Amino acid sequence: MIGRTCTAIALTVLALAAVAGRVHSQSRASVGWTDYGGGPDSSKYVDLTQITPANVDTLRPVWTYPIGDNNVYQFNPIVAGSTMYVLAKNSSLVALDAVTGKEQWIHAGLRGITRRGINYWESADHSDRRLIFQINDYLQAIDAATGKSILTFGDEGLVDLRVGIGRDPALVGRVQSNTPGRIYKNLLLLGSAPGEGYLSAPGTLRAYDVVTGRLVWAFHTIPQPGEEGYETWPKDAWRYAGAANTWGEISVDVARGIAYFPTGSPTYDYYGADRIGSNLYANSLLALDANTGKRLWHFQVVHHDLWDYDLTSAPQLITVRREGRSVDAVAQATKHGFLFVFDRVTGQPLWPIEERPIPKSNMPGEQTWPTQPFPTKPAPFARQSMTEADLTPYFLTPPERAQWIARLQRAKHGLFAPLSTEWETVAVPGANGGANWGNTAANPRSGLVYVISEEVPSFYQLSDSPPQGGGAAAAARGRGTYGQTCQTCHGADRGGSANAPTLAGVSSRVQFEDFRQVVLSGRGHMPAFPSIEDAEMRALWQFITGGAPARPRTDVGPASVPEGPVVAAGGVPGGLEVRRGPQGGPRGGPYPEDVDAPSVRYYTDYGLGFPYIMKGPLSQITAYDLNTGTILWQRAHGVDPIATTLGAKDHGVPRGGNRTGMIVTSTGLLFATSRDGKVRARDARTGDVLWTGDLPRGTEALPAMYQVDGRQYLVVSSSTNLNFGKVTREAGPWTDADGPAPGPSAYIVFALAEQRATR
């Protein structure tokens, strides 16, 4: 693919310029943000002293980089030396001068690249510097200096992620995570996101050589015969059970060589008759030897999960004072609102964790695990139940309020209330609530841990039919496909929901081939639908877009080449191919013939269509002092101007309000981004807001902080639609109550006004 978009002369000039830029980058004094979340420990902590509580209110934008399209970028910028790497311009990797924002090179059209970030690695002598990323269920590597693909990595530049997970690759529908892995020495530690339907692929944890692409080790989170934990599953479950995967953030204790992997639920999330047992190592914090993949210790926070209580936020590595001595600890926040704290070497809890009985399921073949772990300390960071008193006074009419009171009275409640076909179950913080990816940070030295959380109730009820909002009997083929596969999450009017974006105007944001790729392969919580044929896919596209032509591209390069110093396009040849897998979606494929499987499969959706029925705070930040195991402070996260106009205080921002990130500084500041189009600096000890920076749009990305030539910078990706009130504010109409109308998507870089860069 290299060379298709520029003349040979232009490529030569650009390559020379990039090499010169590399030398320049290495010669300038800098403190970078060299990996997703800042570094191996995922603390989002920086030991930089220029920005302080006394001067933070003088922060101002010093340059911006237009993203150049209407896509949502959850991308955490990487800064190495004086070069910043971002994703923009229709999924192009772009190298920028971190001081001026000037483009150094563009590798265009990496359709299918992991959305939240990439990994950076360099050799000890700095001669080999690489950007390593997942794309279309492959690994690829790009030279960080030139922007060109490294063809000696893997098999002619490609490492197939479907190989090496312990299952026939032909039976793997998808494996790539939206979250990057973690660099440790010369290894890339990697999780996966195989989907959440029946017979999804297992979430095998793996490590790859960053130079050769060779698979170095693999750890089976669904144990195979002879492996510890095999007895916690039915016989041969490893052949069909799926997930138990790390789709979130990995943390590494570099000094000890210990990697901490938070794992999610096994499939199917809400009905487990085919996986009777406690199901190790699902829903666990796993401590592995980072060099070999050997298990050192684990703790399972949910046994036999039936509620989709994935662990996904980064384990926080801290040092605390306990009984007069220092203890190196690890703290794990969860989706159901707990913070579990362990000795990071032994795995022993710092405070007692009690196994408490929970209700039994009445579902055929189901065997609820009799107890679940409850930490006695620290206190939960989120509400874990909902009553009539939690209903909002602002967005419900009297008839609606009466209906919700009646619905709550009929439902089953509680963190571990069983799901059933006979009743509705209410779960809080909900399937999308609690702590999620990007939502934890720490000051490792002081023992302070920060958690962003969201509280949106889920209303579940099982059925023997997969979730769908329409049927194939619809007059238009596209409408029927939409009803069967899309409507439950995206709504009958295609306007989106708390769990899925609006599809209004989608043709202006993505091209058909990108749309096709997401539908076939899945992304994040969205399952894959690899069985949809091209004719049906085109009909679906035309229904969603109101008639936009759906012409699949025949080339494997990007649809269009952006302006600027493009040095390559499309990555490695073959890397843009969307490979079909087995039957996708929640239904899954058939069980192996010799497996004694349940005769009926049960399903539910995420039950997230009601983000505004609860009173605030719907999202908040909690600060813990883990020297004492107490909450230091809690503050609402973000401001909803419509709710504020109606009289709400400390309301927070729902609809993905927790898909944001934080930075902790050694000077006592906590920076946090929000979906309300703001980035705020708080006093890390009190939670008081000391500065608020305006963004052109909301954000779903982790911010980054770095220093070059003595000047400290903060960078934020701003590309998300602003969601306020009871509607998604995207294309208007925009009112005064909504605040300023959104501007163009961009990366915004802030620095102190009184500081000047020195050369």
N, C-alpha and C positions, 0 to 999 in steps of 0.2 A: 504493500500500500504506500510505502514511502516514496515520495517523488511524484505522485500523481497530481499534486495540487500546485506545484511550483516548478519553475524552470531549474535546470541544473545549476546555472550561475547563481540564481537567487538562493538556492539551498546551500551552496558553498559559502556564500557571504553570511547567511544566517548561522550556519554551523560555526564559522570562525568567530562571529560575534558572541555566540553562546559560550564557546570555550573561553573567550576573553572575559565574559561575565562571570564564569566560574572562578577564574583566578581572582577577579575583583571581589567576588563574594567572600572568598576565603581570607582575603587580606584585611577585611573590615571587622572591627570589634563588634561582636554580636552575641546575644543570648536568644536562642530560637525557641520555636514551638515545633519540635521536630517529629512529633507523632500525634495521632488522634488523641485528644484529651490532654495534650501537652507532653506526655512522657510515659514511661513504662508503668508507673504506679497509678495512672489515671486520676491523680488527685486534682488536676487542674490548678495546681499551686505554682506560683512563680516567686522566686527570690529576687525581686526587682524593687528598687527603693525610690525611684524618681517620683512616682505618683503616690501621694499620701492623702490621708484624710484632710489635711490642711489645704491642699491645693487641687484636689480632684474636681472641685467645682469650676475650674478653668479649662477642663478638657473640651476640645472642639474638633470637628472634622478637619483633617489636613489633606486628605485626598479620598476619592471614591473611584471604584472601578465598575462601570456598567456591566451588568450580567448579559444583557443583549438578547434576552428572550423572556417568555412568560412562564417558564417552568419554575417549580419550587425547588430550591437547592438547600438541602440540609447539611451542606458541606462544611466541615471544620478545616479552615485553611492550615496549611503546613508552612512553617517559616524555617529555613535552614540557611545560615549565613545571612546574607542580605537579599535572599530570594524568597518570594512567597509563591506558593502553588495553590491555585483555586480551580474550581469547576465552574464553567460558564459557557456562553455561546453555543447552545445546543449540545451539551455534554462534551465540551472540549476541555482538556487540561491546559491551563495557561500558567506560564511562569512570569511573575511580575517583579520589578524592583520594589522591595519592601519599603523603601523610603519615599519613592515618587509615584509608584503605581504604573510605571512604564512597562509595556509588554516586552518580554525577552524572547519568548517563543510560544507557539500554540500548537498543540497536538489535537487536531480537530476530530469531531464526530465519534467519540467513544460511546456509542449507543449501548446501553445496558450496564454501564459502569456502576459500581457500588455508590450510592447517593450520599452517604454521610461522611465519607472521608477515604483517604488512602494511607499507605505506610511509606515512610522514608527510611532508607538505610544507607550508610556509607562505610567504606572500609577503613581500617585503622590509619592508613596513610592518606585518606581522603581522595585517592585517585579513582575510586569506583563509587559513584553515588547513584542510587536507584529510587524510583517511585514504583511501588508494587501495589497492585490493585486487583480486585475481582471484577470480572466482566463476563456476562453470559455463561456463568458456571465454569469459567476458566480463571486462572491466574495469569497476569501478564506483568511485564516490567518495562519501564521506560527510563532511559538515561536522563538523570535529573539536570544535567548540564545542557544537553542538546535537544531533548524532547523527543528523541527517536526511540523506537521499539528496540529492545535487546533480544535478538533472535537466538542467542546462545542460552537463553533461559528456557528450561523445559524442553519440549519437543518443537523446535523451530519457533520458539517464542511463546508457546502455550503449555499450561499445565491444566489437565482436565480434572476439575474438582469432583466429578462424579465417580472417579476412580479412587479406591482406597478407603471407602467408608464401611466396608464389610457387607455389601450387597451388590448384586448384579447391576452394573451401571445402566443397563437397559431398563431397569425397573425404577430408576431414580428420576422423578419429575423435575425437581429443582433442588439446589443445595446452597447457592450463594446467599450470603447475608448482606443486608444493607449497611452493616457496621463493619469497619475494617478490623483486621486482626491486630496483633501486638508484636513488635519487634523485640527479640531477646538475643543478644549476640548476633550470630549469623542465621538465626531462625526466625521464621514468621509463624507465630502461633495463631491458629485460626479456628473459629467456630463456624456455624452454618445456620441457614434458615430453610429447612426442607419442606415447610408447610405444615398445616395442622389438621389435615384430613385423615381419614382412615388410610392405613398402609403408606403413609408418608415415609420418607427415608429416615434412617436413624441419625442422630446428631453426633456422630463420631467426632471427637476433638483431634486436631492434627497439627503437626509442625512440619514446615518445609524449609529446605535450604534456600536462602535468599539469592545465592549466586547461580546454582544449578537448577533450582526448582524441584529437586528430589524430595520425595516424602521421607521424612526422618523418623517420625513416630506417629502412632495413632492410639487413641484411648477410646474404647467402646463404652459409651454411656448407657447403652442397653447391652449388658454383658452377654458374651457368648459362652458356650459350654466350657467349663473349667476355670472361668474367670470369677473373681469374687463379686458377689451380688447377683449371680445367675439365678440363685434360689428365690430371689424376691420377685420373680416373674414366672408366668406359666412356662412349661417346657416349650422350647423352640420359639419363644416370643421374639427373639432377635431376628427371626426370619421375616416378621411382618409388622411388629410394633415400630413406631416411628417417633421422631422428634427427640425429647430429652436433650435438647441442643442449646448451645450458647449462641444466641442471636444478638446478644448485647455486648457489653464491654468486658474485656479481660484486663486484669491487673497483675503486675509482676514485681516481686521482691527481688531486685537484681542482685543484691549482695548475697542472698541465700539461694538464688536460682529456683524460687518457688513461683509458680504461676497459679493464679486463682481464677477459676472459671465458674461463673454463675449459670446454671442450666435451667431450662424451662420445662413445661409439662410434657408428658408423653401423649401420643395420639390414641384415640380421639380425645380432645380436651375434656369433654363433658360427659362421656360415657365410657366406662372402662371394663366392661364384662369380658373383653378379650385380653385383659392384662391384670388379672386378679393378683394382688400382692402389694407390697409397699413401693415397688418400681424404682429401685436404685438404678442409675444415679440421676434420675429426673428430679427437678425442683431442689437441687442441692448446690451448696458451695463446695467446689472440688478444689483441693490443693494438690497440684501435680508437680513433680520434678520437671522443670522447664527443659532440661537437657534430654530427658529420656521418656517423659510421659508417664512415669510410674506414679501411682496414687500414693500420696503421703497421708492425707486424711480427708474426710468429707463430713458434712452435716446436711441432712435432708430437712428442709423447712416445711415441706408439705408431703405427706405420705399419700400415695395413690391419688394424685390430684384429679379432681372432677370439676374444678372451677377456673382453670386457665391461669393459675397463680405463678406465672413464669418469674424466674429471677433474671433480670436483665441489666440493672444499673451496675456501675463499676464498684467492685469491692474496694473499700477505702483502707489503706494501710497507714496506721497511725501508731504513735507511741504515747502511752498514758501512764499516769502514776496510780499504782494500786498497792495499798497497804505499805506505803513507804518505798516502793521499788518501781522501776520502769518496766513496763510490759509492752512488747511489740504486738499490736493487735490488728485485726481485720474486721471491718464493720460492713455488713451486707443489708441494704434496704430492700424491701420487697413490694410487690404489687398489692399485697393485702395490708400494708400499712405498718409493718413491724421493722425494727432495726435489730438484727442479730449481731452480737459482738463476741469474737473468739480470740484466744491466743493464736497468733498467726503461725506459730511453729507447731504447736501440739494439737490445735483444734479444740481445746477445752473452752467452754463458754466462760466469759468473765462474770456473768451473773447466771443464776439458775434458770434453766428452761424446763418448763413443766409439760408433760404429756397429759392433755385433758380429753375426756370423752366427747365425742360428737354424735349427732343423730345418724341413724342408719338409713340407707337408701331403700326405696320400695321398688326400684326398677328391676325387671327380669334379668337374672344372671349377675347383677351388680353386687359387690361386696365392699361397702365403704370401709376404709381402714378405721378401727375403733377409736383411735386417739389422734390428736394433732399437737405439734409443738407450740407453746406459748411462752415467749420470753417474759420473765418477771421484771426485767429492767433492761433498757430504758423504756419509757412509755411510748405507745404508738404515735406516729406523726400524722395520722389521718383518722377521720371518723370510720368506724367499722360496722355501723348499722344505720338504719334510717327509720324514723317515726314520723307521725303527722307533724310534730314540732319542727321537723327539718324542711318542710315544704316552703318554697319561697313566697313571700308576700307580694312580689312585684310582677311576675309574668303570668300568673294564673288568674283567669276569671273565676267568679264564684262557682259556676257550674263545673269548670275544670277542676277546681280545688276539691269539690265534693266527690268527683269521679276518682281523683287520686287518693283521697282518704279511704274510699271504699276499696280501691285496688290494693292499697297497702294493708288493709285489714284482712283481706282474703289471702295474702301471700305468706310464704314462709320467709323468715329473716335469719340473718346471721352469717358470719364469715364462712362457715362450713355447713350451711343448710343444704340438704340434698336437693338436687334437681329431679323433676318428675314430669310425666305426661299428665298428671292429675292436678297439679297446682303450679302457680308461678312462684319463682324464687327471686328475692331481691338481694343483690350483693352490692356492698359499698366497702371500699372505694370503687369497685367495678372493674370490668375487664380491661378498661383503658386507664384505670386510675392508679393510685398509689405512686410508687417511684418507678420510672421507666428509664430508657437509655438517656444518657447525658445528665441525669438528675441528681448525681451525687458529686461532692467535692470535699476537700479537707485541708486543714492546716496540719500536716503530718506530725509536726514537732509539738504542737500544743494539745493534740487530742480533740480538736474541734472538727465535727463532721456536719455538713450541710446537705439537706435533702429538699429538692423540689417535688411536690406531689400534687395530684389532682383528685377530686372527688366527684365522680359522675356515676350514678347508680346504674347497674345492669339488671334488667328484668328478663329472666330466663324461663323457658318452658320447653321440655323435650317433646319431640315428635318423631314418628318413624318416616317422615318425609324430609328431604333436605330443604333448607330455607329457600324460598323463592317467592317472588311477588307477582308472577304472571305465568303464562304457559305457552307451549308451542302452538296452541290453537289460535293465538293472536293472528289477526289478519296479515300483518307484515312479518316476514321471517325475522327481521332484525328486532322488532318489538318482542317477539316471542323469546328470542335468545336473551334479550335484555331482561325480560321478566324472570327467566330461569336462573340467570347467572349474576346479574348486577343490581337488580332493583332493591333487594333487601338492604344493601348497604348504601347505595347511591340515591335511593328514593324514586318514587313513581314519576316525579317531575324532573329527575336527573339533577336535583339541586344539592345533593350531598347530605351528609349526616354528621353526627359527632365522630363517627368512625371512618368516614370516607369523604374525599373531596367532592365538590361540585363538578359536574361534567359540562356545565354551561360554558360555551366558548372553548371547548377542549381542542377544536381544530386550529385555533389560533395559538395554542401552547405547544402542541405536539403534532407530529406527522403520523400518518397511518402506520408506518412501519414501527415506530416507537410504541404506539398504542397496541399493535399486534403483539409485540414482544412482551409487554407487561401482562396482557391477558393470558398468553401462552405460558409464561414463566412465573407469574405472580410477583408480588413485591410487598415486603413488610407483612402486615396482617392479611393482605389480599391473597387468597389462594390462587393457584395456577389452574388454568382450564386448557390443558394441552390437546384435548380431543376436538376442539372447535376447528373445523376445516376452513380453508381460505374463503370460500364462497360465503359461508355463514359469518365469517369474521368481517368481510366487506359489508354485508347487510347490517351487521351490528353497528359498525362504524357509521354507516349512512343514517341509521335510526338515531344514534346519539348526537350526531352533528347536524342533523336536519338536511342531509343530502350532499355533504361534502364528498367529492370523489375519493375513492379508496383504491389507489393504484400502487400495488406493492412494487418497491424498487427492485431492480434486477442486479444492481451493483452491490458491492459489500462495503463501500465507502460511505462517508456522511452524505446526507441529502444536499447540503450546501456548505461551501467553504467560507468561513467567516473572514472578514477583513483583518489584516494584521500579519505578523510574522509567522505564518503557518509553515512548519517544518515537516509535518507528517499528518496523515489522516487515517482514521479507522483502525489504528492499532495493528496487530499482527494479522496477516491474511488468514481468514477463517474464524477470527475471533469475534466477529459480529453475528455469526450464524446463531439463530434461535433454534435450538434442537428440541424436538418433541420428546416428551416423556410419556409415561403411562397415563391412564385416566386420572384427571386432577379434580380439584374442588373437594368439598367435604366428603363426597361419596367414596372416593378412593377406588382402588382396583379390587380384584378378587384375592381372597386368601389363598395361600398354598393349598393344594388339593388334600394333603394329609393332615391338615390342621383342624382341630375340633373348635371351630369358630362359632360365635353367636349367630343365630339364624336371622336376627333382626338388628339393623343398625339404627341408632337414634341420633338426632341432631338438634341443634339450636343455633340461633345467631348470637351475636355479642350483646344484644339487648341494650344498645347504647343510643337509642333515638331520643333521649329525654335529658339533655344536658342542663336544662333550665328549670327543672322542677324543684331542685334543692336550693336552699339559701346558702349564701357564702360563708366562709371563703370556699370557692370552688377550686382554686389552686393557691398554694402557699409555699413558703420556704420555712423550714424548721432547722434551727441550729442546736446541735447537741454538744454538751461538754461530757466526753466519755471518760474523763478522769473521775467523774462522780456518777455518770449514768443518768444525767438529768437534761431536760430541755432548757436551753439558755434563752431562746426566744423563738417566736413564730410570727410571721407576717404574711398577709395576703400577697399573692404574686400577680402583678399586673392590675390594670384598671379597665373596667368595662364602662365607657362613658354613658351608654344608654341606661345601664343599671344605676349608675351614679346619679343621672338626671332624675330617676324615679325615687331616689332617696337611699339607695343601698350604700353601705359602707363596708370596706374590706371585702369586696365581692370576689375579686380575682377574675381571671380570664379562663373560661371553659373552652370546650372544643379544641383539645390538643394544647391546652395551656401549659402542660408539663413537657412539651417537646422543645425544650430550651436547655440552656446550659449556664454554667457559672465559672468564674475564675476567682481564686483566693490569692491575695498578695501578702508578702511578708510584712508589709506596712499596716496591715489590719483592715484591708478593704475586701469586700465581696461584690464582684460584678455579676449581674444576672440579666440575661436577655428574656424577652417576653413576646408573646403573640400580639400584644397591643401596640407594637411599633415603637417600643422604648427599650433602652438599655439603662440599667440603674446601678449606681455604686452605693453600697450600704456599709455602714460601720459593722465590721465582722463580729464585734462583741455585743452590739445592742440591736442591730437590725435597722437602725435609723437610715433613711435615704439621705445621702449627701450630695448626689448629683444624678440628673436624669438627662440622657442623650436621646435625641429624636432620630428615628430611622424612617426611610421612605415607606417601608412596609413592615409587616411583622416578620418574625424569624422562627425557624425550626432548626437552627444550627447551633453548634457549640461555638462560642467566641474563642479568640486566640489572643495572646499577649506576647510581645517580644521586644527586644531592644537592639538597635543598630546605632553605632557611633555615639553612644551615650544617651540616645533619645528612646523613650519607652512608648510603645504603641499598643492600641487595642483595635482589633479588627472584628467586624460582625458581618455575617451574610444576611441580607434583608430581602426576602423574595416571597414571603407568605402573605396571602390575603388576610385582611383584618376581619375578625369574626366577633361581632358585638350583638347585644340584644338577643332576639330569638331567631335571627336570620344570619346567613352568610353574606357579608358585605364584600362584593367582588366587583360587579360591573355597575352598581348603583341601583336606584337613586341614592345619592349620598346626602345626608342631612347634617345640620349643624351639631346635632347631638352625637353624631358618629365621630366627630373630630375631623382632622384634616383628611382629605381624600388621599389615597395611597399614590405614591410616586413610582418612578421606574425602579425595578429591582437592581440592587447594586451591593458590592462589598464596601462598607464604610469603615474608614480608618481614622481613629481619634488619637490625639496627642495633646500635651499641655500647651496652652497658648504662649506661655512666656519662655518656653524652651526652644532653642534653635539647634538643629543638627550641626555637628562639627565634623569637619573632614580631616 
